[in-house]
């Protein structure tokens, strides 16, 4: 995969965005925009440039966005723009990995005519022409495909593109799919747009059943504490506002940084050592960095070799494989119970 993984390229810093305005308008939080749904990894990340990549949570990176005030009505998207419900679309440009995966699962893959370069699941999605990284969208290229529906990740970087597409008469829906509840509402919404709410409900119920089963299976198991390594420079982890922290909880563990209320946040190595997690979760690249960097030896879990490598193609997107992601984490954290 071409995009970075959590822990990739420690010389590249993720974009720091202000949540709630500029100076005096809110607290600046580091966010890895989990673009929709990493199944490809939070790494299915939306990247800005080589020097300003987003580990998108990871995505449109680990991403992500605050939940507060984000519940749209059935007729409005996450920018507050009205959603047109009419004839089912037949030419869909989906520039949000989460929505692309949901569309294919709902049987609408043949209607998808554009995707981001990070939309790699299912395999058939790779046959759809890629149209960039999903952030700061090329409006002219999208219009050139003559879509009747465009799905965007509701980042402020896409606000202008959404406005221009709507001005051109294109039904444009911008969504933040950063939490498990976002997956449910997005699937329900897309089912309504496609006139296939029954299949959408089946998908939602299936995913929820697996999540519930994993939670039940780990309910009485010891709850190890974990630190999830997302980015190395600056060091970034997930907070309780991320679906990844929700997955940790479902899989029978505790996120040592659950006190970070946003999706993610910058931390320092000394504080990780002080919180003393039982395990470290990391992608393959991040795990190699931790194992090779002597500075990590101040963290007991790193010193003792308790670094668990997660499948970043599975755990980094709040989408249709959330259940599989929870199973994967539970097996890592509770191997004795999975035998």
C-alpha positions as CSV (number, residue, x, y, z in Angstrom):
1,X,0.0,0.0,0.0
2,X,1.3,3.4,-0.9
3,X,-0.1,5.4,2.1
4,X,1.6,5.5,5.5
5,X,0.7,3.2,8.3
6,X,0.4,4.1,12.0
7,X,4.0,4.6,13.0
8,X,5.2,5.2,9.5
9,X,7.9,7.6,8.5
10,X,8.7,9.3,11.8
11,X,10.1,12.3,10.0
12,X,6.7,13.2,8.7
13,X,4.4,15.0,11.1
14,X,0.6,14.7,10.8
15,X,-1.4,17.8,10.2
16,X,-2.3,19.7,13.3
17,X,-5.8,21.0,13.0
18,X,-7.8,23.3,15.3
19,X,-11.0,21.9,16.5
20,X,-13.4,24.7,17.5
21,X,-11.7,27.5,15.7
22,X,-8.5,29.5,15.8
23,X,-6.9,31.3,18.7
24,X,-9.4,31.6,21.4
25,X,-11.8,29.4,19.4
26,X,-11.0,26.0,20.9
27,X,-8.3,23.6,21.9
28,X,-5.8,22.6,19.2
29,X,-5.8,18.8,18.9
30,X,-3.6,16.5,16.9
31,X,-5.8,14.4,14.6
32,X,-5.1,11.6,12.4
33,X,-8.0,11.8,10.0
34,X,-9.3,8.4,9.9
35,X,-10.8,8.8,6.7
36,X,-13.7,7.0,6.9
37,X,-12.7,3.5,7.4
38,X,-9.5,2.1,7.3
39,X,-9.6,-1.3,6.3
40,X,-6.6,-0.7,4.5
41,X,-5.2,0.7,7.5
42,X,-5.2,3.8,9.1
43,X,-3.6,3.7,6.9
44,X,-5.8,4.1,4.6
45,X,-5.0,7.3,5.2
46,X,-5.6,10.4,3.6
47,X,-2.3,12.0,2.9
48,X,-1.7,15.6,2.2
49,X,1.8,15.5,0.9
50,X,5.0,13.6,1.6
51,X,5.9,15.9,4.4
52,X,2.4,16.4,5.8
53,X,0.9,12.9,5.8
54,X,-2.1,12.1,7.8
55,X,-2.3,8.7,9.4
56,X,-5.8,8.9,8.5
57,X,-7.3,6.0,12.0
58,X,-6.3,5.4,11.5
59,X,-8.2,7.8,8.5
60,X,-9.2,9.4,6.6
61,X,-6.6,8.4,9.4
62,X,-6.6,7.9,13.0
63,X,-8.5,10.2,12.8
64,X,-10.5,12.0,13.2
65,X,-13.0,14.3,14.4
66,X,-14.9,15.2,17.4
67,X,-18.3,13.6,17.9
68,X,-19.9,16.6,19.7
69,X,-22.7,18.2,17.8
70,X,-22.2,15.9,14.8
71,X,-25.5,14.0,14.7
72,X,-27.1,15.0,11.5
73,X,-30.8,14.7,10.9
74,X,-31.9,12.1,8.4
75,X,-32.1,14.8,5.7
76,X,-28.7,16.5,6.4
77,X,-25.1,15.5,6.2
78,X,-22.2,16.4,8.6
79,X,-21.8,19.8,7.0
80,X,-25.4,20.4,7.7
81,X,-26.2,20.4,4.0
82,X,-29.5,18.8,2.8
83,X,-29.4,15.3,1.3
84,X,-31.6,14.7,-1.7
85,X,-33.5,11.5,-1.6
86,X,-34.8,10.6,-5.0
87,X,-34.1,8.1,-7.7
88,X,-31.4,5.7,-6.7
89,X,-28.0,6.9,-7.9
90,X,-26.2,4.9,-10.7
91,X,-22.9,6.9,-10.9
92,X,-21.3,7.3,-7.5
93,X,-17.9,8.9,-6.7
94,X,-17.0,7.8,-3.2
95,X,-14.0,9.7,-1.9
96,X,-14.3,8.3,1.6
97,X,-12.9,4.8,2.2
98,X,-15.6,4.0,4.7
99,X,-18.4,4.7,2.4
100,X,-16.7,2.9,-0.5
101,X,-16.6,-0.3,1.6
102,X,-20.2,0.1,2.7
103,X,-21.3,0.6,-0.9
104,X,-19.7,-2.5,-2.1
105,X,-21.1,-4.5,0.8
106,X,-24.6,-3.2,0.0
107,X,-24.2,-4.5,-3.5
108,X,-23.7,-1.1,-5.1
109,X,-20.1,-1.6,-6.2
110,X,-21.0,-1.6,-9.9
111,X,-22.3,1.9,-9.4
112,X,-19.0,3.3,-8.0
113,X,-17.1,5.2,-10.7
114,X,-14.5,6.9,-8.5
115,X,-12.7,6.2,-5.3
116,X,-9.6,7.4,-3.3
117,X,-6.2,5.8,-3.7
118,X,-6.7,4.3,-0.3
119,X,-9.9,2.4,-1.1
120,X,-8.4,-1.1,-1.4
121,X,-11.2,-3.3,0.0
122,X,-12.8,-5.3,-1.3
123,X,-10.4,-6.3,-4.1
124,X,-13.0,-5.3,-6.7
125,X,-12.8,-1.7,-5.5
126,X,-9.2,-1.5,-6.9
127,X,-10.7,-1.8,-10.4
128,X,-12.5,1.6,-9.9
129,X,-10.4,4.6,-11.1
130,X,-8.7,6.4,-8.2
131,X,-9.2,10.1,-7.9
132,X,-6.6,11.2,-5.4
133,X,-6.4,11.0,-1.6
134,X,-9.9,12.2,-0.7
135,X,-8.8,15.4,1.0
136,X,-8.8,18.7,-1.0
137,X,-10.7,17.1,-3.8
138,X,-10.1,17.9,-7.4
139,X,-13.6,19.1,-8.3
140,X,-13.0,19.3,-12.0
141,X,-11.9,15.7,-12.2
142,X,-15.0,14.6,-10.2
143,X,-17.3,16.6,-12.4
144,X,-15.6,15.0,-15.5
145,X,-17.0,11.6,-14.5
146,X,-20.6,13.0,-14.6
147,X,-21.7,11.5,-11.2
148,X,-25.2,11.7,-9.8
149,X,-23.9,11.2,-6.2
150,X,-20.6,12.3,-4.6
151,X,-19.6,11.1,-1.1
152,X,-16.9,13.0,0.7
153,X,-15.2,12.9,4.1
154,X,-16.5,15.8,6.1
155,X,-13.2,17.5,6.7
156,X,-13.0,21.3,6.5
157,X,-10.4,20.7,3.7
158,X,-13.4,19.4,1.7
159,X,-15.9,22.1,2.6
160,X,-15.1,24.2,-0.5
161,X,-15.3,21.1,-2.8
162,X,-18.6,20.2,-1.4
163,X,-20.0,23.7,-2.0
164,X,-18.7,23.7,-5.6
165,X,-20.1,20.3,-6.4
166,X,-23.5,21.2,-4.9
167,X,-23.4,24.5,-6.9
168,X,-22.9,22.4,-10.0
169,X,-26.1,20.5,-9.2
170,X,-24.4,17.3,-8.0
171,X,-26.0,15.5,-5.0
172,X,-23.1,15.7,-2.5
173,X,-23.1,14.0,0.9
174,X,-20.2,14.7,3.3
175,X,-19.8,12.3,6.3
176,X,-17.5,11.8,9.2
177,X,-17.2,8.1,9.8
178,X,-15.0,8.0,12.8
179,X,-16.9,6.0,15.5
180,X,-18.8,2.7,15.5
181,X,-22.1,4.7,15.8
182,X,-21.0,6.6,12.7
183,X,-20.8,3.3,10.8
184,X,-24.3,2.4,11.8
185,X,-25.9,5.7,10.8
186,X,-23.8,6.0,7.6
187,X,-24.9,2.5,6.5
188,X,-28.5,3.2,7.3
189,X,-28.3,6.5,5.3
190,X,-26.6,4.9,2.3
191,X,-29.2,2.1,2.4
192,X,-32.0,4.8,2.2
193,X,-30.2,6.6,-0.7
194,X,-29.8,3.3,-2.6
195,X,-33.4,2.3,-1.8
196,X,-32.1,-0.8,0.0
197,X,-32.7,-0.2,3.7
198,X,-33.3,-3.9,4.3
199,X,-29.8,-4.9,3.2
200,X,-28.4,-2.0,5.2
201,X,-30.1,-3.2,8.3
202,X,-28.8,-6.8,7.7
203,X,-25.2,-5.4,7.4
204,X,-25.6,-3.3,10.6
205,X,-27.1,-6.1,12.6
206,X,-24.4,-8.6,11.4
207,X,-21.5,-6.3,12.5
208,X,-23.2,-5.5,15.8
209,X,-23.8,-9.2,16.5
210,X,-20.1,-9.9,16.1
211,X,-19.1,-6.9,18.3
212,X,-21.5,-8.0,21.0
213,X,-20.2,-11.6,20.8
214,X,-16.6,-10.4,21.3
215,X,-17.6,-8.2,24.2
216,X,-19.4,-11.1,25.8
217,X,-16.5,-13.5,25.2
218,X,-14.0,-11.2,26.9
219,X,-16.3,-9.9,29.6
220,X,-14.8,-12.0,32.5
221,X,-11.2,-12.0,31.2
222,X,-8.5,-9.9,32.8
223,X,-8.5,-6.4,31.3
224,X,-4.9,-5.6,30.3
225,X,-4.0,-2.0,29.7
226,X,-2.7,-1.0,26.3
227,X,-1.0,1.8,24.5
228,X,-1.8,2.2,20.8
229,X,1.1,3.6,18.9
230,X,-0.2,5.6,15.9
231,X,2.6,8.0,14.9
232,X,6.2,8.5,16.0
233,X,7.2,12.1,15.5
234,X,5.4,13.6,17.3
235,X,4.3,10.6,19.3
236,X,0.5,10.2,18.8
237,X,-2.0,7.7,20.3
238,X,-5.7,7.2,20.3
239,X,-8.1,8.8,22.7
240,X,-11.5,7.7,23.9
241,X,-13.1,9.6,21.0
242,X,-11.8,7.1,18.5
243,X,-13.5,3.9,17.3
244,X,-10.2,2.2,17.9
245,X,-10.5,2.9,21.6
246,X,-14.0,1.5,21.4
247,X,-12.5,-1.7,19.8
248,X,-9.9,-2.0,22.6
249,X,-12.8,-1.9,25.1
250,X,-14.8,-4.5,23.2
251,X,-11.8,-6.7,22.9
252,X,-11.4,-6.8,26.7
253,X,-8.7,-4.3,27.4
254,X,-8.2,-0.7,28.6
255,X,-6.8,2.2,26.7
256,X,-4.3,3.9,29.0
257,X,-5.0,7.2,27.2
258,X,-8.8,7.0,27.5
259,X,-8.6,10.4,29.3
260,X,-7.9,12.0,25.9
261,X,-11.4,12.8,24.9
262,X,-10.7,13.4,21.2
263,X,-9.9,10.7,18.6
264,X,-6.2,11.1,19.1
265,X,-3.6,13.3,20.7
266,X,0.1,14.0,21.1
267,X,1.9,12.6,24.1
268,X,5.5,12.0,25.2
269,X,7.5,8.8,25.8
270,X,8.1,9.6,29.5
271,X,4.3,9.7,30.1
272,X,3.8,6.4,28.3
273,X,6.4,4.9,30.7
274,X,4.6,6.5,33.7
275,X,1.3,5.0,32.6
276,X,3.0,1.6,32.3
277,X,0.8,-0.2,29.8
278,X,0.7,-4.0,29.8
279,X,0.9,-4.1,26.0
280,X,1.7,-1.9,23.1
281,X,-0.3,-2.1,20.0
282,X,1.4,-1.1,16.7
283,X,1.4,-1.6,13.0
284,X,4.3,-3.6,11.5
285,X,6.4,-0.4,10.8
286,X,5.6,1.1,14.2
287,X,6.6,-2.1,15.9
288,X,9.9,-2.2,14.2
289,X,10.6,1.4,15.2
290,X,9.8,0.6,18.8
291,X,12.0,-2.5,18.9
292,X,14.9,-0.7,17.2
293,X,14.8,2.6,19.1
294,X,16.6,2.4,22.5
295,X,14.6,5.3,23.8
296,X,11.6,3.0,24.1
297,X,13.4,0.9,26.7
298,X,12.1,3.2,29.4
299,X,8.6,1.7,28.7
300,X,8.3,-1.7,30.4
301,X,6.1,-3.3,27.8
302,X,8.7,-2.4,25.1
303,X,11.6,-3.6,27.2
304,X,9.9,-6.9,27.8
305,X,8.9,-7.4,24.2
306,X,5.2,-7.1,24.7
307,X,4.5,-5.3,21.5
308,X,1.5,-6.7,19.6
309,X,1.4,-6.2,15.9
310,X,-2.1,-5.3,14.6
311,X,-3.4,-5.9,11.1
312,X,-3.6,-2.3,9.9
313,X,-5.5,-3.4,6.9
314,X,-8.3,-4.5,9.2
315,X,-8.4,-2.4,12.4
316,X,-8.1,1.1,11.1
317,X,-11.5,1.8,9.6
318,X,-14.9,2.0,11.3
319,X,-16.7,0.1,8.6
320,X,-18.1,-3.2,7.6
321,X,-15.2,-5.2,9.1
322,X,-15.4,-3.8,12.5
323,X,-16.5,-7.1,13.9
324,X,-13.5,-8.8,12.3
325,X,-11.3,-6.1,13.8
326,X,-12.6,-6.7,17.3
327,X,-12.0,-10.5,16.9
328,X,-8.5,-9.8,15.7
329,X,-7.7,-7.6,18.7
330,X,-9.3,-10.1,21.2
331,X,-7.2,-12.9,19.8
332,X,-4.0,-10.8,20.3
333,X,-4.9,-9.7,23.8
334,X,-6.4,-12.9,25.0
335,X,-4.7,-15.7,23.1
336,X,-5.5,-18.4,25.7
337,X,-9.2,-17.8,25.2
338,X,-9.1,-18.0,21.5
339,X,-7.6,-21.5,21.3
